[in-house]
Amino acid sequence: MINTNVTNFRKNLFNILEQTIKYNEPVNISTKDGNAVIISEEDYNGLMETLYLCSIPNMREKIMSSINTSVDECVAEDEVDW
């Protein structure tokens, strides 16, 4: 994680954002009123998806149990009734 203060963030805004997007490197910006964290849109979307999946009852357990399922036991995508 990159740590910077708001003054340096303003001076290097483009470069810091570019690094955050390109390398998924979060940025912690400190101010006198508190801190803020900037993350890439890709990381944000991943966090939101994780939160959504964790909000579904028993989903975590289903995901964990499926990790040990062999590919031979899985249903082919074209056989799934969407």
For each residue, the residues with C-beta under 8 A, 3 or more apart:
1: 25 26 27 28 37
2: 16 19 20 25 26 27 28
3: 27 28 30
4: 8 9 12 16 27 28 29 30
5: 8 9 29 30 31
6: 9 10 29 30 31
7: 10 11
8: 4 5 11 12
9: 4 5 6 12 13 16 27 29
10: 6 7 13
11: 7 8
12: 4 8 9 15 16
13: 9 10 16 17
14: 17 18
15: 12 18 19
16: 2 4 9 12 13 19 20 27 38
17: 13 14 20 21 38
18: 14 15 21 22
19: 2 15 16 22 23 25
20: 2 16 17 23 24 25 26 27 38 39 40
21: 17 18 24 40 41 42
22: 18 19
23: 19 20
24: 20 21 39 40 42 43
25: 1 2 19 20
26: 1 2 20 37 38 39 43
27: 1 2 3 4 9 16 20 37 38 39
28: 1 2 3 4 35 36 37
29: 4 5 6 9 35 36 37 38
30: 3 4 5 6 35
31: 5 6 34 35 36
32:
33:
34: 31
35: 28 29 30 31
36: 28 29 31
37: 1 26 27 28 29
38: 16 17 20 26 27 29
39: 20 24 26 27 43 44 47
40: 20 21 24 43 44
41: 21 44 45
42: 21 24 45 46
43: 24 26 39 40 46 47
44: 39 40 41 47 48
45: 41 42 48 49
46: 42 43 49 50
47: 39 43 44 50 51
48: 44 45 51 52
49: 45 46 52 53
50: 46 47 53 54
51: 47 48 54 55
52: 48 49 55 56
53: 49 50 56 59 60 63
54: 50 51 59 60
55: 51 52 59
56: 52 53 59
57:
58: 61 62
59: 53 54 55 56 62 63
60: 53 54 63 64
61: 58 64 65
62: 58 59 65 66
63: 53 59 60 66 67
64: 60 61 67
65: 61 62 68 69
66: 62 63 69
67: 63 64
68: 65
69: 65 66 73 74
70: 73 74
71: 74
72:
73: 69 70
74: 69 70 71
75: 79 80
76: 79 80
77: 80
78:
79: 75 76
80: 75 76 77
81:
82:
